[in-house]
Amino acid sequence: NLPPCADIRREGALSSALLEAVQKLAILENDGSPEHNFFIGLAYLNGIDVEVDRSRALNLITGAAEQQLPEALEKLVSMYRGGDGVERNYRTAVTWQEKLVKRRHSQYEKGGTEAEAAAWVNALWELGDYCRELADLAAAKRTFENMQSVCQELGSRFDSRSIRRSLSASYGRLGDVNREKGKLSQAEEYYLKNLEMDRKAYEETGTRLSRRDLSISCGAIGTVCQEEGRLSEAK
């Protein structure tokens, strides 16, 4: 049962045989390496040097996600939200996003870096948005309240514009949730906090992003005023 042999004196044939052997090894699953399985899963999902096999791709990527690989968790969220290789299922996407939040939290707890903190906050932000898409306002409210608390805690550790922007966004999102629930006075309270932070950020930086954020927060308060019949204030 020896495999076909390659003549070491024929460089071209030897290179071809080595390449074929390595390619076969590369697409073997490896229980000890979720990164390897994730990349092979991507290869089968997109047909990169192998035939497209969406079922195997899903199994490989899911296995890597179950081993807490953040990239695999993010990919599953994207796949279920977009129907990429699977049947579109927003609820399943939220479930994987919740697992990603926990993973990002544990990475921050272990490493404690600003980049890990930002990744944790961004995962919370996306989870809250996905809950709103499902009209699960209770879950969205809990998530954005958690995001607010996390940002406040992180703000005492890092002098980070990114964290401050995320805190401001949590106020805006809580305003959105309360407005959708018909609680306009509570919505306005959050929007005003959002506006105050966005105005300060714009005055400090003057960037296009801060100008955009300020425009959105002004528009949110204007909408509340309009819905309450305070048209001159809305204008």
Residue frames relative to the residue before (quaternion, step in Angstrom):
aa qw qx qy qz dx dy dz
N 1.0000 0.0000 0.0000 0.0000 0.00 0.00 0.00
L 0.2859 0.7504 -0.5424 0.2467 3.58 1.05 0.63
P 0.4698 -0.6516 0.5008 0.3225 3.60 -1.05 0.67
P 0.6580 -0.4801 0.3674 0.4489 3.60 -1.20 0.26
C 0.3478 -0.7542 0.5239 0.1892 3.56 -0.93 0.88
A 0.2703 -0.7371 0.5963 0.1673 3.55 -1.23 0.61
D 0.4491 -0.6876 0.5070 0.2615 3.54 -1.00 0.87
I 0.4176 -0.7360 0.4767 0.2381 3.58 -0.61 1.16
R 0.6456 0.5352 -0.3265 0.4360 3.57 1.18 -0.48
R 0.6700 0.4288 -0.2961 0.5288 3.59 1.27 -0.22
E 0.3012 -0.8188 0.4604 0.1638 3.55 0.07 1.35
G 0.6664 0.5134 -0.3183 0.4370 3.58 0.87 -0.85
A 0.6747 0.4866 -0.2927 0.4716 3.56 0.93 -0.90
L 0.6385 0.5247 -0.3260 0.4591 3.58 1.03 -0.81
S 0.6498 0.5148 -0.3158 0.4616 3.61 0.91 -0.87
S 0.6569 0.5135 -0.3075 0.4584 3.55 0.96 -0.89
A 0.6621 0.5037 -0.3053 0.4633 3.59 0.98 -0.86
L 0.6451 0.5156 -0.3183 0.4655 3.58 1.00 -0.82
L 0.6490 0.5228 -0.3186 0.4517 3.57 0.94 -0.89
E 0.6563 0.5103 -0.3112 0.4604 3.57 0.94 -0.88
A 0.6530 0.5179 -0.3085 0.4584 3.59 0.99 -0.86
V 0.6687 0.4981 -0.2997 0.4635 3.58 0.93 -0.91
Q 0.6368 0.5282 -0.3334 0.4521 3.59 0.99 -0.79
K 0.6456 0.5123 -0.3212 0.4664 3.58 1.02 -0.77
L 0.6444 0.5082 -0.3158 0.4762 3.57 1.03 -0.79
A 0.6523 0.5678 -0.3199 0.3869 3.56 0.95 -0.91
I 0.7453 0.4001 -0.2367 0.4780 3.59 1.01 -0.70
L 0.4626 0.6406 -0.4710 0.3921 3.57 1.24 0.33
E 0.4795 -0.6550 0.4943 0.3111 3.56 -1.03 0.74
N 0.1294 -0.7798 0.6107 0.0478 3.55 -1.18 0.69
D 0.3363 -0.7865 0.4838 0.1848 3.56 -0.27 1.27
G 0.6925 0.4891 -0.2819 0.4492 3.57 1.13 -0.54
S 0.7553 0.3314 -0.1846 0.5344 3.59 1.23 -0.12
P 0.2074 -0.7931 0.5602 0.1191 3.62 -0.11 1.22
E 0.5839 0.5748 -0.3770 0.4319 3.60 1.12 -0.59
H 0.6509 0.5144 -0.3096 0.4646 3.57 0.95 -0.93
N 0.6868 0.4839 -0.2889 0.4591 3.57 0.82 -0.97
F 0.6128 0.5507 -0.3473 0.4478 3.58 1.07 -0.72
F 0.6935 0.4696 -0.2866 0.4651 3.59 0.85 -0.95
I 0.6304 0.5007 -0.3442 0.4831 3.59 1.04 -0.68
G 0.6089 0.5492 -0.3428 0.4584 3.58 1.07 -0.70
L 0.6438 0.5061 -0.3172 0.4784 3.57 0.99 -0.81
A 0.6251 0.5438 -0.3379 0.4465 3.56 1.03 -0.80
Y 0.6930 0.4540 -0.2795 0.4853 3.60 0.90 -0.88
L 0.6195 0.5499 -0.3502 0.4372 3.60 1.06 -0.63
N 0.8019 0.2994 -0.1216 0.5025 3.56 0.96 -0.94
G 0.4691 -0.6981 0.4378 0.3178 3.59 1.26 -0.01
I 0.3204 0.7477 -0.5150 0.2704 3.59 0.96 0.86
D 0.8406 -0.1208 0.0093 0.5279 3.59 -0.32 1.33
V 0.7215 0.2738 -0.2357 0.5907 3.60 1.26 0.26
E 0.5977 -0.5417 0.4216 0.4142 3.56 -1.23 0.25
V 0.5456 -0.5964 0.4645 0.3617 3.59 -1.14 0.56
D 0.0943 0.7636 -0.6300 0.1052 3.55 -0.85 1.06
R 0.1943 -0.8438 0.4903 0.0995 3.56 0.19 1.30
S 0.6115 0.5486 -0.3582 0.4437 3.60 1.05 -0.64
R 0.6827 0.4610 -0.2895 0.4874 3.57 0.88 -0.92
A 0.6059 0.5589 -0.3513 0.4440 3.58 1.04 -0.77
L 0.6707 0.4976 -0.3022 0.4596 3.57 0.88 -0.95
N 0.6508 0.5180 -0.3238 0.4508 3.59 0.94 -0.83
L 0.6749 0.4975 -0.2940 0.4588 3.57 0.94 -0.89
I 0.6889 0.4706 -0.2875 0.4703 3.58 0.86 -0.94
T 0.6365 0.5183 -0.3279 0.4677 3.58 1.03 -0.77
G 0.6365 0.5289 -0.3268 0.4564 3.58 1.00 -0.79
A 0.6555 0.4943 -0.3091 0.4801 3.57 1.00 -0.81
A 0.6410 0.5188 -0.3238 0.4637 3.59 1.03 -0.77
E 0.6554 0.5113 -0.3141 0.4587 3.57 1.01 -0.78
Q 0.6595 0.4442 -0.2988 0.5277 3.56 1.31 -0.29
Q 0.5682 -0.6788 0.3254 0.3325 3.53 1.32 0.57
L 0.3385 0.7153 -0.5369 0.2922 3.60 1.06 0.65
P 0.4261 -0.7438 0.4403 0.2671 3.65 -0.42 1.14
E 0.6473 0.5301 -0.3314 0.4360 3.58 0.94 -0.84
A 0.6508 0.5036 -0.3146 0.4731 3.57 1.05 -0.73
L 0.6193 0.5327 -0.3342 0.4701 3.57 1.04 -0.77
E 0.6616 0.5018 -0.3021 0.4681 3.58 0.91 -0.92
K 0.6557 0.5192 -0.3179 0.4465 3.58 0.98 -0.84
L 0.6443 0.5144 -0.3314 0.4587 3.60 0.97 -0.78
V 0.6107 0.5364 -0.3496 0.4659 3.58 1.02 -0.76
S 0.6751 0.4955 -0.2864 0.4655 3.56 0.90 -0.97
M 0.6527 0.5245 -0.3195 0.4437 3.59 0.95 -0.87
Y 0.7185 0.4374 -0.2653 0.4712 3.60 0.83 -0.93
R 0.6363 0.5117 -0.3434 0.4641 3.60 1.07 -0.52
G 0.7851 0.3483 -0.1689 0.4834 3.55 0.99 -0.83
G 0.4259 -0.7010 0.4711 0.3243 3.58 1.24 -0.19
D 0.3466 0.7499 -0.4828 0.2906 3.56 1.12 0.75
G 0.8413 -0.0249 -0.0286 0.5393 3.56 -0.15 1.27
V 0.7443 0.2443 -0.1691 0.5981 3.58 1.31 -0.04
E 0.5791 -0.5340 0.4531 0.4174 3.54 -1.27 0.14
R 0.5100 -0.6658 0.4463 0.3121 3.58 -0.81 0.98
N 0.1169 0.7827 -0.5968 0.1324 3.56 -0.85 1.04
Y 0.2705 -0.8067 0.5050 0.1450 3.57 -0.16 1.29
R 0.6195 0.5495 -0.3512 0.4369 3.60 1.04 -0.68
T 0.6525 0.4926 -0.3121 0.4839 3.57 0.98 -0.82
A 0.6108 0.5492 -0.3459 0.4535 3.57 1.05 -0.73
V 0.6450 0.5125 -0.3176 0.4695 3.58 0.98 -0.82
T 0.6278 0.5420 -0.3384 0.4445 3.58 0.98 -0.80
W 0.6884 0.4535 -0.2848 0.4892 3.59 0.94 -0.83
Q 0.6104 0.5386 -0.3557 0.4591 3.59 1.09 -0.61
E 0.6120 0.5409 -0.3413 0.4652 3.59 1.08 -0.70
K 0.6459 0.5014 -0.3144 0.4823 3.57 1.04 -0.78
L 0.6279 0.5313 -0.3350 0.4596 3.58 1.07 -0.73
V 0.6145 0.5414 -0.3468 0.4572 3.61 1.00 -0.79
K 0.6682 0.4950 -0.3061 0.4635 3.59 0.88 -0.91
R 0.6533 0.5122 -0.3151 0.4600 3.58 0.99 -0.81
R 0.6606 0.4958 -0.3125 0.4692 3.59 0.92 -0.86
H 0.6128 0.5404 -0.3398 0.4658 3.57 1.10 -0.71
S 0.6850 0.4810 -0.2967 0.4598 3.58 0.84 -0.94
Q 0.6192 0.5318 -0.3462 0.4626 3.60 1.07 -0.66
Y 0.6526 0.4968 -0.3177 0.4757 3.57 1.00 -0.79
E 0.6340 0.5361 -0.3315 0.4480 3.58 0.96 -0.86
K 0.6970 0.4674 -0.2695 0.4724 3.56 1.04 -0.76
G 0.7950 0.3368 -0.1617 0.4779 3.57 0.83 -0.98
G 0.2076 -0.8406 0.4755 0.1554 3.55 1.04 -0.81
T 0.4589 0.6938 -0.4530 0.3206 3.60 1.18 0.34
E 0.6344 -0.5343 0.3963 0.3938 3.56 -1.25 0.38
A 0.6275 0.5385 -0.3359 0.4511 3.59 1.03 -0.77
E 0.6646 0.4881 -0.3010 0.4791 3.59 0.98 -0.80
A 0.6072 0.5400 -0.3439 0.4705 3.58 1.10 -0.67
A 0.6663 0.5037 -0.2989 0.4616 3.57 0.91 -0.94
A 0.6400 0.5222 -0.3276 0.4587 3.60 1.00 -0.80
W 0.6289 0.5314 -0.3240 0.4659 3.59 1.03 -0.78
V 0.6753 0.4915 -0.2919 0.4661 3.57 0.88 -0.97
N 0.6563 0.5166 -0.3185 0.4483 3.59 0.91 -0.87
A 0.6316 0.5256 -0.3324 0.4630 3.58 1.06 -0.74
L 0.6323 0.5131 -0.3230 0.4823 3.59 1.05 -0.75
W 0.6282 0.5499 -0.3241 0.4449 3.57 0.93 -0.92
E 0.6942 0.4678 -0.2787 0.4707 3.58 0.82 -1.00
L 0.6203 0.5428 -0.3458 0.4483 3.59 1.01 -0.76
G 0.6541 0.5120 -0.3132 0.4604 3.58 0.92 -0.86
D 0.6552 0.5081 -0.3107 0.4648 3.57 0.97 -0.84
Y 0.6621 0.5049 -0.3140 0.4562 3.58 0.96 -0.82
C 0.6205 0.5252 -0.3415 0.4718 3.60 1.08 -0.68
R 0.6314 0.5193 -0.3317 0.4707 3.59 1.03 -0.74
E 0.6169 0.5465 -0.3498 0.4455 3.59 1.01 -0.74
L 0.6937 0.4477 -0.2628 0.4993 3.57 1.12 -0.68
A 0.4183 -0.7094 0.4494 0.3461 3.57 1.35 -0.04
D 0.4265 0.6515 -0.4944 0.3862 3.58 1.15 0.67
L 0.1056 -0.8631 0.4923 0.0406 3.53 0.45 1.28
A 0.5959 0.5619 -0.3704 0.4382 3.59 1.09 -0.61
A 0.6791 0.4722 -0.2871 0.4832 3.58 0.92 -0.91
A 0.6273 0.5302 -0.3354 0.4614 3.58 1.03 -0.77
K 0.6466 0.5241 -0.3163 0.4551 3.59 0.95 -0.88
R 0.6554 0.5062 -0.3117 0.4660 3.60 0.91 -0.91
T 0.6705 0.5117 -0.3020 0.4442 3.56 0.94 -0.91
F 0.7015 0.4546 -0.2824 0.4706 3.59 0.87 -0.90
E 0.5979 0.5295 -0.3632 0.4799 3.60 1.13 -0.52
N 0.6305 0.5140 -0.3178 0.4870 3.56 1.08 -0.76
M 0.6340 0.5310 -0.3142 0.4663 3.56 1.00 -0.88
Q 0.6364 0.5265 -0.3202 0.4640 3.57 0.98 -0.86
S 0.6766 0.4966 -0.2898 0.4600 3.57 0.87 -0.97
V 0.6524 0.5154 -0.3091 0.4617 3.56 0.97 -0.89
C 0.6657 0.5063 -0.3036 0.4565 3.59 0.92 -0.90
Q 0.6340 0.5223 -0.3318 0.4638 3.57 1.00 -0.75
E 0.6555 0.5010 -0.3051 0.4755 3.57 0.99 -0.83
L 0.6904 0.4779 -0.2808 0.4648 3.58 0.90 -0.95
G 0.6012 0.5858 -0.3539 0.4126 3.56 1.12 -0.66
S 0.6476 0.5053 -0.3184 0.4731 3.57 1.16 -0.52
R 0.6895 0.4616 -0.2710 0.4880 3.59 1.27 -0.32
F 0.8008 0.1951 -0.0750 0.5612 3.56 1.02 -0.80
D 0.2999 -0.7046 0.6111 0.2003 3.55 -1.03 0.83
S 0.2296 0.8185 -0.4690 0.2394 3.52 0.52 1.29
R 0.4125 -0.6978 0.5303 0.2481 3.57 -0.79 1.00
S 0.6130 0.5640 -0.3465 0.4313 3.57 1.06 -0.74
I 0.6719 0.4789 -0.2992 0.4793 3.59 0.92 -0.88
R 0.6433 0.5114 -0.3299 0.4644 3.61 0.97 -0.79
R 0.6400 0.5112 -0.3318 0.4679 3.59 0.99 -0.77
S 0.6510 0.5104 -0.3170 0.4639 3.58 1.00 -0.78
L 0.6173 0.5267 -0.3444 0.4722 3.60 1.05 -0.72
S 0.6454 0.5102 -0.3166 0.4721 3.57 0.94 -0.87
A 0.6537 0.5182 -0.3096 0.4564 3.57 0.98 -0.86
S 0.6178 0.5412 -0.3562 0.4456 3.59 1.05 -0.69
Y 0.6192 0.5206 -0.3430 0.4774 3.59 1.07 -0.70
G 0.6633 0.5147 -0.3059 0.4489 3.56 0.94 -0.89
R 0.6700 0.4916 -0.3006 0.4681 3.55 0.96 -0.86
L 0.6362 0.5054 -0.3338 0.4779 3.61 1.01 -0.71
G 0.5990 0.5394 -0.3504 0.4769 3.55 1.15 -0.59
D 0.6410 0.5292 -0.3164 0.4572 3.57 0.98 -0.88
V 0.6684 0.5103 -0.3034 0.4482 3.58 0.88 -0.98
N 0.6768 0.4835 -0.2983 0.4682 3.58 0.91 -0.89
R 0.6298 0.5208 -0.3405 0.4650 3.60 1.03 -0.71
E 0.6631 0.4972 -0.3073 0.4676 3.58 0.96 -0.82
K 0.6741 0.4606 -0.2891 0.5000 3.58 1.18 -0.51
G 0.5450 -0.6472 0.3779 0.3759 3.58 1.32 0.01
K 0.5399 0.6032 -0.4066 0.4234 3.60 1.26 0.22
L 0.1069 -0.8728 0.4742 0.0446 3.52 0.46 1.29
S 0.6424 0.5231 -0.3494 0.4377 3.61 0.96 -0.73
Q 0.6515 0.4903 -0.3142 0.4862 3.60 1.00 -0.79
A 0.6159 0.5486 -0.3408 0.4513 3.55 1.05 -0.77
E 0.6651 0.5076 -0.3084 0.4525 3.57 0.91 -0.91
E 0.6116 0.5517 -0.3567 0.4408 3.60 1.00 -0.72
Y 0.6844 0.4619 -0.2875 0.4854 3.57 0.92 -0.87
Y 0.6416 0.5309 -0.3312 0.4436 3.58 0.96 -0.82
L 0.6375 0.5266 -0.3326 0.4535 3.59 1.02 -0.73
K 0.6269 0.5087 -0.3346 0.4861 3.60 1.05 -0.70
N 0.6256 0.5400 -0.3114 0.4692 3.53 1.06 -0.85
L 0.6707 0.5059 -0.2895 0.4588 3.56 0.90 -0.97
E 0.6493 0.5305 -0.3224 0.4393 3.58 0.91 -0.91
M 0.6893 0.4665 -0.2856 0.4751 3.58 0.91 -0.89
D 0.6636 0.5049 -0.3141 0.4540 3.60 0.96 -0.81
R 0.6309 0.5233 -0.3372 0.4630 3.58 1.04 -0.73
K 0.6535 0.5106 -0.3102 0.4647 3.57 0.98 -0.87
A 0.6482 0.5174 -0.3181 0.4593 3.59 0.97 -0.84
Y 0.6544 0.5061 -0.3160 0.4645 3.57 1.00 -0.81
E 0.6531 0.5137 -0.3137 0.4595 3.59 0.96 -0.84
E 0.6861 0.4862 -0.2834 0.4610 3.58 1.08 -0.72
T 0.8201 0.2808 -0.1118 0.4859 3.58 0.91 -0.89
G 0.1830 -0.8181 0.5216 0.1587 3.59 0.98 -0.83
T 0.3903 0.7385 -0.4746 0.2776 3.59 1.19 0.40
R 0.6529 -0.5026 0.3922 0.4091 3.54 -1.30 0.30
L 0.6452 0.5262 -0.3223 0.4505 3.58 1.01 -0.82
S 0.6753 0.4815 -0.3052 0.4680 3.59 0.91 -0.85
R 0.6192 0.5308 -0.3367 0.4706 3.58 1.12 -0.66
R 0.6321 0.5225 -0.3204 0.4741 3.57 1.06 -0.78
D 0.6567 0.5137 -0.3118 0.4556 3.59 0.89 -0.93
L 0.6541 0.5157 -0.3104 0.4582 3.56 0.96 -0.89
S 0.6320 0.5345 -0.3286 0.4549 3.58 1.00 -0.80
I 0.6679 0.5034 -0.3009 0.4582 3.58 0.93 -0.91
S 0.6778 0.4870 -0.3080 0.4568 3.61 0.89 -0.87
C 0.6133 0.5206 -0.3522 0.4784 3.61 1.08 -0.63
G 0.6630 0.5162 -0.3051 0.4482 3.56 0.93 -0.87
A 0.6290 0.5456 -0.3383 0.4385 3.59 1.04 -0.76
I 0.6716 0.4748 -0.2995 0.4836 3.59 0.91 -0.89
G 0.6221 0.5476 -0.3374 0.4464 3.56 1.02 -0.76
T 0.6350 0.5335 -0.3221 0.4564 3.56 1.03 -0.78
V 0.6418 0.5144 -0.3210 0.4695 3.59 0.98 -0.85
C 0.6513 0.5118 -0.3154 0.4631 3.57 0.92 -0.89
Q 0.6425 0.5234 -0.3186 0.4602 3.56 0.99 -0.82
E 0.6879 0.4850 -0.2879 0.4567 3.58 0.90 -0.92
E 0.6822 0.4511 -0.2834 0.5007 3.59 1.19 -0.48
G 0.5499 -0.6456 0.3777 0.3716 3.58 1.28 0.04
R 0.5105 0.6157 -0.4355 0.4130 3.61 1.25 0.24
L 0.0723 -0.8852 0.4583 0.0330 3.50 0.63 1.23
S 0.6302 0.5241 -0.3574 0.4476 3.59 1.00 -0.68
E 0.6501 0.4877 -0.3182 0.4881 3.59 0.99 -0.76
A 0.6191 0.5422 -0.3458 0.4508 3.56 1.00 -0.78
K 0.6590 0.5087 -0.3067 0.4614 3.57 0.93 -0.89
